[in-house]
Amino acid sequence: MNIEIANRLVELRKKSGLSQEELASKLGLSRQAVSKWERAEASPDTDNLIVLAQIYHVSLDDLLSTDTPVDEIVQDVKDQQEEKKEEPKAVESEKDDDACLTPNQKIVKAIVHGVFDFLGILSFLLVGFLWQGNQGYLGWKCGWTFLLFGEFLASISDAILKKKATSLNVVFLCVGLYCLICFILLDQGMNWFHPLWVIFLFIPAYYGIAGSIEKAIAAKEEASKTTDSTK
């Protein structure tokens, strides 16, 4: 083996904080085999080179190259690992909004949503059969809005459990109210679909205000933690 590559193996091992015995244990080899590689008396086979690259978190090219300093490679690896640690957190915060809940709270959430889904379906059927209106089928036109109201009511428990006002689903509330009111008025011969669209302005207004308040509270708590840590 090239003496420069052998020296590189020594540097990478030391940078990884491993002794020859520890590295040999990971590879399932004897310490003498590792020692021979690092003295350029023998060369690791392809399988061992792949495993070495994985242990040192470098590519095979970096492992066998003598052009790039080891310190630079190690720093690049550390930077990549830090990026990988941060990315899942960002994705998790976006995709899994339930991460802040305990297992018991997740069970409560599932039960609450199940109950309100059932009540929404039951309300839809009851209203459909019992509320005829002037046109004879008003209940079926309005009944499905109770499914939305059920989801809105369930989201109240989400907001309480997560202590986040933005978890309240006001979209379901606004859509349900808009359709329910418009269908009732339409049954009375009044078309209010156009003027009542202003209801939807409540959605961005609510989330904008609630989001700003949550950010202000989070910033205050972070500042308080920083102050406590410096004392």
Secondary structure, DSSP 8 states (H G I E B T S, - for coil): --HHHHHHHHHHHHHTT--HHHHHHHHTS-HHHHHHHHTTSS---HHHHHHHHHHHT--HHHHH-SSS-HHHHHHHHHHHHHHHHHHHHHHHHHH-TTTTS-HHHHHHHHHHHHHHHHHHHHHHHHHHHH--TTTS-HHHHHHTHHHHHHHHHHHHHHHHHHT-GGGS-HHHHHHHHHHHHHHHHHHTT---TTGGGGGGGHHHHHHHHHHHHHHHHHHHHHHHHHHHHH-
